Amino acid sequence: MPQKTLSYYDENDELVTVSLPATWEDCHFCYGSGSTLAGGLSGAVFTAEDRYDDPDFFEDLARGVYNVPCKDCNGSGAAKVYDFEKIDESLIEIIVAQERRHHGDLYERCEDAPCCGCC
C-alpha cells in the first residue's frame, strides 16, 4: 500500500511526521499524460491566423514536439494522494488546514465549485 508523509506541529510545537495511507490518481497538472507544453507555450492562446501563418509549428505542436515531462509527477502521469477513507478524522483536519494555508483563497473558491482537483 502506498504511503504519503504528513509533517505538522502539534500542540506543544513539536514537529510530528507520520506516514499515512495513500492511493494513486491521475496527475492534476498533466491529467495523466505525463507531459506538458514547454515553458513559454504553456497556457498560450493561438488564433486561426497564427495557425495559417505557421502551419509547420502547429503540426509539430500536435505531434508533441514541444512537450516536456510534467514537473508535478516527473513524467509518470500519476500523483500520490491521501486515502481519506483510511485516515483518522483528526489527521484529516490537519491536512485540510495545510491545504487551506497552501492554496489560500483558491481553496475557498474551489470549495464552492470544485473544478481543478487541487483540493
Chimera marker file (.cmm) of the C-alpha trace (Angstrom):
<marker_set name="trace">
<marker id="1" x="0.000" y="0.000" z="0.000" r="1" g="1" b="0" radius="0.5"/>
<marker id="2" x="1.434" y="3.395" z="-0.920" r="1" g="1" b="0" radius="0.5"/>
<marker id="3" x="2.141" y="5.884" z="1.849" r="1" g="1" b="0" radius="0.5"/>
<marker id="4" x="2.321" y="9.667" z="1.880" r="1" g="1" b="0" radius="0.5"/>
<marker id="5" x="4.177" y="11.651" z="4.541" r="1" g="1" b="0" radius="0.5"/>
<marker id="6" x="2.469" y="14.335" z="6.608" r="1" g="1" b="0" radius="0.5"/>
<marker id="7" x="4.507" y="16.714" z="8.774" r="1" g="1" b="0" radius="0.5"/>
<marker id="8" x="2.902" y="19.143" z="11.203" r="1" g="1" b="0" radius="0.5"/>
<marker id="9" x="3.472" y="20.861" z="14.530" r="1" g="1" b="0" radius="0.5"/>
<marker id="10" x="1.489" y="19.510" z="17.462" r="1" g="1" b="0" radius="0.5"/>
<marker id="11" x="0.039" y="21.489" z="20.378" r="1" g="1" b="0" radius="0.5"/>
<marker id="12" x="3.495" y="21.522" z="22.065" r="1" g="1" b="0" radius="0.5"/>
<marker id="13" x="5.159" y="22.984" z="18.961" r="1" g="1" b="0" radius="0.5"/>
<marker id="14" x="6.906" y="19.659" z="18.307" r="1" g="1" b="0" radius="0.5"/>
<marker id="15" x="7.368" y="18.587" z="14.705" r="1" g="1" b="0" radius="0.5"/>
<marker id="16" x="5.449" y="15.367" z="14.064" r="1" g="1" b="0" radius="0.5"/>
<marker id="17" x="5.924" y="13.308" z="10.906" r="1" g="1" b="0" radius="0.5"/>
<marker id="18" x="3.650" y="10.389" z="10.092" r="1" g="1" b="0" radius="0.5"/>
<marker id="19" x="3.189" y="8.094" z="7.108" r="1" g="1" b="0" radius="0.5"/>
<marker id="20" x="-0.430" y="7.855" z="6.031" r="1" g="1" b="0" radius="0.5"/>
<marker id="21" x="-2.287" y="5.581" z="3.622" r="1" g="1" b="0" radius="0.5"/>
<marker id="22" x="-2.315" y="6.899" z="0.071" r="1" g="1" b="0" radius="0.5"/>
<marker id="23" x="-3.560" y="5.962" z="-3.338" r="1" g="1" b="0" radius="0.5"/>
<marker id="24" x="-2.572" y="6.871" z="-6.899" r="1" g="1" b="0" radius="0.5"/>
<marker id="25" x="-4.618" y="9.178" z="-9.141" r="1" g="1" b="0" radius="0.5"/>
<marker id="26" x="-4.034" y="10.880" z="-12.462" r="1" g="1" b="0" radius="0.5"/>
<marker id="27" x="-1.785" y="13.892" z="-12.006" r="1" g="1" b="0" radius="0.5"/>
<marker id="28" x="-3.920" y="17.044" z="-11.693" r="1" g="1" b="0" radius="0.5"/>
<marker id="29" x="-1.432" y="19.107" z="-13.719" r="1" g="1" b="0" radius="0.5"/>
<marker id="30" x="-0.974" y="16.944" z="-16.841" r="1" g="1" b="0" radius="0.5"/>
<marker id="31" x="-4.233" y="14.947" z="-16.461" r="1" g="1" b="0" radius="0.5"/>
<marker id="32" x="-2.307" y="11.683" z="-16.513" r="1" g="1" b="0" radius="0.5"/>
<marker id="33" x="-0.452" y="12.228" z="-19.779" r="1" g="1" b="0" radius="0.5"/>
<marker id="34" x="2.951" y="12.663" z="-18.105" r="1" g="1" b="0" radius="0.5"/>
<marker id="35" x="3.833" y="15.692" z="-20.226" r="1" g="1" b="0" radius="0.5"/>
<marker id="36" x="3.008" y="19.356" z="-20.619" r="1" g="1" b="0" radius="0.5"/>
<marker id="37" x="3.907" y="22.071" z="-23.083" r="1" g="1" b="0" radius="0.5"/>
<marker id="38" x="7.348" y="23.611" z="-22.668" r="1" g="1" b="0" radius="0.5"/>
<marker id="39" x="7.622" y="26.798" z="-20.604" r="1" g="1" b="0" radius="0.5"/>
<marker id="40" x="6.568" y="29.683" z="-22.828" r="1" g="1" b="0" radius="0.5"/>
<marker id="41" x="3.934" y="27.652" z="-24.657" r="1" g="1" b="0" radius="0.5"/>
<marker id="42" x="2.098" y="26.555" z="-21.523" r="1" g="1" b="0" radius="0.5"/>
<marker id="43" x="-1.151" y="28.490" z="-21.361" r="1" g="1" b="0" radius="0.5"/>
<marker id="44" x="-0.559" y="30.176" z="-24.706" r="1" g="1" b="0" radius="0.5"/>
<marker id="45" x="-3.571" y="31.111" z="-26.809" r="1" g="1" b="0" radius="0.5"/>
<marker id="46" x="-3.368" y="30.727" z="-30.569" r="1" g="1" b="0" radius="0.5"/>
<marker id="47" x="-5.646" y="32.145" z="-33.232" r="1" g="1" b="0" radius="0.5"/>
<marker id="48" x="-6.655" y="30.806" z="-36.613" r="1" g="1" b="0" radius="0.5"/>
<marker id="49" x="-4.358" y="33.439" z="-38.093" r="1" g="1" b="0" radius="0.5"/>
<marker id="50" x="-1.417" y="32.014" z="-36.104" r="1" g="1" b="0" radius="0.5"/>
<marker id="51" x="-2.197" y="28.570" z="-37.494" r="1" g="1" b="0" radius="0.5"/>
<marker id="52" x="-2.383" y="29.936" z="-41.040" r="1" g="1" b="0" radius="0.5"/>
<marker id="53" x="0.899" y="31.877" z="-40.683" r="1" g="1" b="0" radius="0.5"/>
<marker id="54" x="2.909" y="28.904" z="-39.374" r="1" g="1" b="0" radius="0.5"/>
<marker id="55" x="1.298" y="25.532" z="-40.190" r="1" g="1" b="0" radius="0.5"/>
<marker id="56" x="4.569" y="23.647" z="-39.552" r="1" g="1" b="0" radius="0.5"/>
<marker id="57" x="4.632" y="24.898" z="-35.971" r="1" g="1" b="0" radius="0.5"/>
<marker id="58" x="1.084" y="23.623" z="-35.409" r="1" g="1" b="0" radius="0.5"/>
<marker id="59" x="1.899" y="20.225" z="-36.910" r="1" g="1" b="0" radius="0.5"/>
<marker id="60" x="4.867" y="19.959" z="-34.533" r="1" g="1" b="0" radius="0.5"/>
<marker id="61" x="2.665" y="21.106" z="-31.659" r="1" g="1" b="0" radius="0.5"/>
<marker id="62" x="0.106" y="18.380" z="-32.437" r="1" g="1" b="0" radius="0.5"/>
<marker id="63" x="2.859" y="15.726" z="-32.625" r="1" g="1" b="0" radius="0.5"/>
<marker id="64" x="4.167" y="16.700" z="-29.172" r="1" g="1" b="0" radius="0.5"/>
<marker id="65" x="7.488" y="18.149" z="-30.315" r="1" g="1" b="0" radius="0.5"/>
<marker id="66" x="7.210" y="20.897" z="-27.688" r="1" g="1" b="0" radius="0.5"/>
<marker id="67" x="6.169" y="18.622" z="-24.822" r="1" g="1" b="0" radius="0.5"/>
<marker id="68" x="8.338" y="18.202" z="-21.725" r="1" g="1" b="0" radius="0.5"/>
<marker id="69" x="7.927" y="15.832" z="-18.746" r="1" g="1" b="0" radius="0.5"/>
<marker id="70" x="5.365" y="17.121" z="-16.264" r="1" g="1" b="0" radius="0.5"/>
<marker id="71" x="7.052" y="18.900" z="-13.345" r="1" g="1" b="0" radius="0.5"/>
<marker id="72" x="4.428" y="17.751" z="-10.826" r="1" g="1" b="0" radius="0.5"/>
<marker id="73" x="4.596" y="13.987" z="-11.495" r="1" g="1" b="0" radius="0.5"/>
<marker id="74" x="8.055" y="13.806" z="-13.110" r="1" g="1" b="0" radius="0.5"/>
<marker id="75" x="6.510" y="12.348" z="-16.247" r="1" g="1" b="0" radius="0.5"/>
<marker id="76" x="4.768" y="9.393" z="-14.585" r="1" g="1" b="0" radius="0.5"/>
<marker id="77" x="1.242" y="10.734" z="-15.118" r="1" g="1" b="0" radius="0.5"/>
<marker id="78" x="0.303" y="9.685" z="-11.581" r="1" g="1" b="0" radius="0.5"/>
<marker id="79" x="0.183" y="11.514" z="-8.271" r="1" g="1" b="0" radius="0.5"/>
<marker id="80" x="0.120" y="10.075" z="-4.770" r="1" g="1" b="0" radius="0.5"/>
<marker id="81" x="-2.843" y="11.423" z="-2.789" r="1" g="1" b="0" radius="0.5"/>
<marker id="82" x="-4.050" y="10.779" z="0.742" r="1" g="1" b="0" radius="0.5"/>
<marker id="83" x="-6.556" y="7.917" z="1.053" r="1" g="1" b="0" radius="0.5"/>
<marker id="84" x="-9.017" y="9.798" z="3.264" r="1" g="1" b="0" radius="0.5"/>
<marker id="85" x="-11.197" y="6.720" z="3.818" r="1" g="1" b="0" radius="0.5"/>
<marker id="86" x="-8.341" y="5.157" z="5.809" r="1" g="1" b="0" radius="0.5"/>
<marker id="87" x="-7.141" y="8.220" z="7.763" r="1" g="1" b="0" radius="0.5"/>
<marker id="88" x="-8.253" y="9.300" z="11.233" r="1" g="1" b="0" radius="0.5"/>
<marker id="89" x="-10.530" y="12.369" z="11.262" r="1" g="1" b="0" radius="0.5"/>
<marker id="90" x="-8.133" y="14.397" z="13.435" r="1" g="1" b="0" radius="0.5"/>
<marker id="91" x="-5.367" y="13.993" z="10.847" r="1" g="1" b="0" radius="0.5"/>
<marker id="92" x="-7.750" y="14.871" z="8.029" r="1" g="1" b="0" radius="0.5"/>
<marker id="93" x="-8.420" y="18.186" z="9.794" r="1" g="1" b="0" radius="0.5"/>
<marker id="94" x="-4.654" y="18.868" z="9.841" r="1" g="1" b="0" radius="0.5"/>
<marker id="95" x="-4.338" y="18.024" z="6.130" r="1" g="1" b="0" radius="0.5"/>
<marker id="96" x="-7.258" y="20.299" z="5.238" r="1" g="1" b="0" radius="0.5"/>
<marker id="97" x="-5.784" y="23.153" z="7.309" r="1" g="1" b="0" radius="0.5"/>
<marker id="98" x="-2.444" y="22.773" z="5.487" r="1" g="1" b="0" radius="0.5"/>
<marker id="99" x="-4.193" y="22.778" z="2.110" r="1" g="1" b="0" radius="0.5"/>
<marker id="100" x="-6.080" y="25.940" z="3.049" r="1" g="1" b="0" radius="0.5"/>
<marker id="101" x="-2.817" y="27.664" z="4.001" r="1" g="1" b="0" radius="0.5"/>
<marker id="102" x="-1.074" y="26.411" z="0.856" r="1" g="1" b="0" radius="0.5"/>
<marker id="103" x="-3.795" y="27.336" z="-1.637" r="1" g="1" b="0" radius="0.5"/>
<marker id="104" x="-5.114" y="30.461" z="0.102" r="1" g="1" b="0" radius="0.5"/>
<marker id="105" x="-8.208" y="31.945" z="-1.472" r="1" g="1" b="0" radius="0.5"/>
<marker id="106" x="-8.059" y="29.428" z="-4.343" r="1" g="1" b="0" radius="0.5"/>
<marker id="107" x="-9.104" y="26.744" z="-1.858" r="1" g="1" b="0" radius="0.5"/>
<marker id="108" x="-12.148" y="28.783" z="-0.828" r="1" g="1" b="0" radius="0.5"/>
<marker id="109" x="-13.226" y="29.245" z="-4.446" r="1" g="1" b="0" radius="0.5"/>
<marker id="110" x="-12.754" y="25.547" z="-5.202" r="1" g="1" b="0" radius="0.5"/>
<marker id="111" x="-14.806" y="24.598" z="-2.163" r="1" g="1" b="0" radius="0.5"/>
<marker id="112" x="-17.773" y="26.399" z="-3.714" r="1" g="1" b="0" radius="0.5"/>
<marker id="113" x="-17.252" y="24.962" z="-7.196" r="1" g="1" b="0" radius="0.5"/>
<marker id="114" x="-14.748" y="22.064" z="-7.375" r="1" g="1" b="0" radius="0.5"/>
<marker id="115" x="-13.041" y="22.492" z="-10.697" r="1" g="1" b="0" radius="0.5"/>
<marker id="116" x="-9.395" y="21.540" z="-10.773" r="1" g="1" b="0" radius="0.5"/>
<marker id="117" x="-8.894" y="18.628" z="-8.357" r="1" g="1" b="0" radius="0.5"/>
<marker id="118" x="-6.380" y="20.631" z="-6.355" r="1" g="1" b="0" radius="0.5"/>
<marker id="119" x="-8.198" y="20.361" z="-3.060" r="1" g="1" b="0" radius="0.5"/>
<link id1="1" id2="2" r="1" g="1" b="0" radius="0.2"/>
<link id1="2" id2="3" r="1" g="1" b="0" radius="0.2"/>
<link id1="3" id2="4" r="1" g="1" b="0" radius="0.2"/>
<link id1="4" id2="5" r="1" g="1" b="0" radius="0.2"/>
<link id1="5" id2="6" r="1" g="1" b="0" radius="0.2"/>
<link id1="6" id2="7" r="1" g="1" b="0" radius="0.2"/>
<link id1="7" id2="8" r="1" g="1" b="0" radius="0.2"/>
<link id1="8" id2="9" r="1" g="1" b="0" radius="0.2"/>
<link id1="9" id2="10" r="1" g="1" b="0" radius="0.2"/>
<link id1="10" id2="11" r="1" g="1" b="0" radius="0.2"/>
<link id1="11" id2="12" r="1" g="1" b="0" radius="0.2"/>
<link id1="12" id2="13" r="1" g="1" b="0" radius="0.2"/>
<link id1="13" id2="14" r="1" g="1" b="0" radius="0.2"/>
<link id1="14" id2="15" r="1" g="1" b="0" radius="0.2"/>
<link id1="15" id2="16" r="1" g="1" b="0" radius="0.2"/>
<link id1="16" id2="17" r="1" g="1" b="0" radius="0.2"/>
<link id1="17" id2="18" r="1" g="1" b="0" radius="0.2"/>
<link id1="18" id2="19" r="1" g="1" b="0" radius="0.2"/>
<link id1="19" id2="20" r="1" g="1" b="0" radius="0.2"/>
<link id1="20" id2="21" r="1" g="1" b="0" radius="0.2"/>
<link id1="21" id2="22" r="1" g="1" b="0" radius="0.2"/>
<link id1="22" id2="23" r="1" g="1" b="0" radius="0.2"/>
<link id1="23" id2="24" r="1" g="1" b="0" radius="0.2"/>
<link id1="24" id2="25" r="1" g="1" b="0" radius="0.2"/>
<link id1="25" id2="26" r="1" g="1" b="0" radius="0.2"/>
<link id1="26" id2="27" r="1" g="1" b="0" radius="0.2"/>
<link id1="27" id2="28" r="1" g="1" b="0" radius="0.2"/>
<link id1="28" id2="29" r="1" g="1" b="0" radius="0.2"/>
<link id1="29" id2="30" r="1" g="1" b="0" radius="0.2"/>
<link id1="30" id2="31" r="1" g="1" b="0" radius="0.2"/>
<link id1="31" id2="32" r="1" g="1" b="0" radius="0.2"/>
<link id1="32" id2="33" r="1" g="1" b="0" radius="0.2"/>
<link id1="33" id2="34" r="1" g="1" b="0" radius="0.2"/>
<link id1="34" id2="35" r="1" g="1" b="0" radius="0.2"/>
<link id1="35" id2="36" r="1" g="1" b="0" radius="0.2"/>
<link id1="36" id2="37" r="1" g="1" b="0" radius="0.2"/>
<link id1="37" id2="38" r="1" g="1" b="0" radius="0.2"/>
<link id1="38" id2="39" r="1" g="1" b="0" radius="0.2"/>
<link id1="39" id2="40" r="1" g="1" b="0" radius="0.2"/>
<link id1="40" id2="41" r="1" g="1" b="0" radius="0.2"/>
<link id1="41" id2="42" r="1" g="1" b="0" radius="0.2"/>
<link id1="42" id2="43" r="1" g="1" b="0" radius="0.2"/>
<link id1="43" id2="44" r="1" g="1" b="0" radius="0.2"/>
<link id1="44" id2="45" r="1" g="1" b="0" radius="0.2"/>
<link id1="45" id2="46" r="1" g="1" b="0" radius="0.2"/>
<link id1="46" id2="47" r="1" g="1" b="0" radius="0.2"/>
<link id1="47" id2="48" r="1" g="1" b="0" radius="0.2"/>
<link id1="48" id2="49" r="1" g="1" b="0" radius="0.2"/>
<link id1="49" id2="50" r="1" g="1" b="0" radius="0.2"/>
<link id1="50" id2="51" r="1" g="1" b="0" radius="0.2"/>
<link id1="51" id2="52" r="1" g="1" b="0" radius="0.2"/>
<link id1="52" id2="53" r="1" g="1" b="0" radius="0.2"/>
<link id1="53" id2="54" r="1" g="1" b="0" radius="0.2"/>
<link id1="54" id2="55" r="1" g="1" b="0" radius="0.2"/>
<link id1="55" id2="56" r="1" g="1" b="0" radius="0.2"/>
<link id1="56" id2="57" r="1" g="1" b="0" radius="0.2"/>
<link id1="57" id2="58" r="1" g="1" b="0" radius="0.2"/>
<link id1="58" id2="59" r="1" g="1" b="0" radius="0.2"/>
<link id1="59" id2="60" r="1" g="1" b="0" radius="0.2"/>
<link id1="60" id2="61" r="1" g="1" b="0" radius="0.2"/>
<link id1="61" id2="62" r="1" g="1" b="0" radius="0.2"/>
<link id1="62" id2="63" r="1" g="1" b="0" radius="0.2"/>
<link id1="63" id2="64" r="1" g="1" b="0" radius="0.2"/>
<link id1="64" id2="65" r="1" g="1" b="0" radius="0.2"/>
<link id1="65" id2="66" r="1" g="1" b="0" radius="0.2"/>
<link id1="66" id2="67" r="1" g="1" b="0" radius="0.2"/>
<link id1="67" id2="68" r="1" g="1" b="0" radius="0.2"/>
<link id1="68" id2="69" r="1" g="1" b="0" radius="0.2"/>
<link id1="69" id2="70" r="1" g="1" b="0" radius="0.2"/>
<link id1="70" id2="71" r="1" g="1" b="0" radius="0.2"/>
<link id1="71" id2="72" r="1" g="1" b="0" radius="0.2"/>
<link id1="72" id2="73" r="1" g="1" b="0" radius="0.2"/>
<link id1="73" id2="74" r="1" g="1" b="0" radius="0.2"/>
<link id1="74" id2="75" r="1" g="1" b="0" radius="0.2"/>
<link id1="75" id2="76" r="1" g="1" b="0" radius="0.2"/>
<link id1="76" id2="77" r="1" g="1" b="0" radius="0.2"/>
<link id1="77" id2="78" r="1" g="1" b="0" radius="0.2"/>
<link id1="78" id2="79" r="1" g="1" b="0" radius="0.2"/>
<link id1="79" id2="80" r="1" g="1" b="0" radius="0.2"/>
<link id1="80" id2="81" r="1" g="1" b="0" radius="0.2"/>
<link id1="81" id2="82" r="1" g="1" b="0" radius="0.2"/>
<link id1="82" id2="83" r="1" g="1" b="0" radius="0.2"/>
<link id1="83" id2="84" r="1" g="1" b="0" radius="0.2"/>
<link id1="84" id2="85" r="1" g="1" b="0" radius="0.2"/>
<link id1="85" id2="86" r="1" g="1" b="0" radius="0.2"/>
<link id1="86" id2="87" r="1" g="1" b="0" radius="0.2"/>
<link id1="87" id2="88" r="1" g="1" b="0" radius="0.2"/>
<link id1="88" id2="89" r="1" g="1" b="0" radius="0.2"/>
<link id1="89" id2="90" r="1" g="1" b="0" radius="0.2"/>
<link id1="90" id2="91" r="1" g="1" b="0" radius="0.2"/>
<link id1="91" id2="92" r="1" g="1" b="0" radius="0.2"/>
<link id1="92" id2="93" r="1" g="1" b="0" radius="0.2"/>
<link id1="93" id2="94" r="1" g="1" b="0" radius="0.2"/>
<link id1="94" id2="95" r="1" g="1" b="0" radius="0.2"/>
<link id1="95" id2="96" r="1" g="1" b="0" radius="0.2"/>
<link id1="96" id2="97" r="1" g="1" b="0" radius="0.2"/>
<link id1="97" id2="98" r="1" g="1" b="0" radius="0.2"/>
<link id1="98" id2="99" r="1" g="1" b="0" radius="0.2"/>
<link id1="99" id2="100" r="1" g="1" b="0" radius="0.2"/>
<link id1="100" id2="101" r="1" g="1" b="0" radius="0.2"/>
<link id1="101" id2="102" r="1" g="1" b="0" radius="0.2"/>
<link id1="102" id2="103" r="1" g="1" b="0" radius="0.2"/>
<link id1="103" id2="104" r="1" g="1" b="0" radius="0.2"/>
<link id1="104" id2="105" r="1" g="1" b="0" radius="0.2"/>
<link id1="105" id2="106" r="1" g="1" b="0" radius="0.2"/>
<link id1="106" id2="107" r="1" g="1" b="0" radius="0.2"/>
<link id1="107" id2="108" r="1" g="1" b="0" radius="0.2"/>
<link id1="108" id2="109" r="1" g="1" b="0" radius="0.2"/>
<link id1="109" id2="110" r="1" g="1" b="0" radius="0.2"/>
<link id1="110" id2="111" r="1" g="1" b="0" radius="0.2"/>
<link id1="111" id2="112" r="1" g="1" b="0" radius="0.2"/>
<link id1="112" id2="113" r="1" g="1" b="0" radius="0.2"/>
<link id1="113" id2="114" r="1" g="1" b="0" radius="0.2"/>
<link id1="114" id2="115" r="1" g="1" b="0" radius="0.2"/>
<link id1="115" id2="116" r="1" g="1" b="0" radius="0.2"/>
<link id1="116" id2="117" r="1" g="1" b="0" radius="0.2"/>
<link id1="117" id2="118" r="1" g="1" b="0" radius="0.2"/>
<link id1="118" id2="119" r="1" g="1" b="0" radius="0.2"/>
</marker_set>
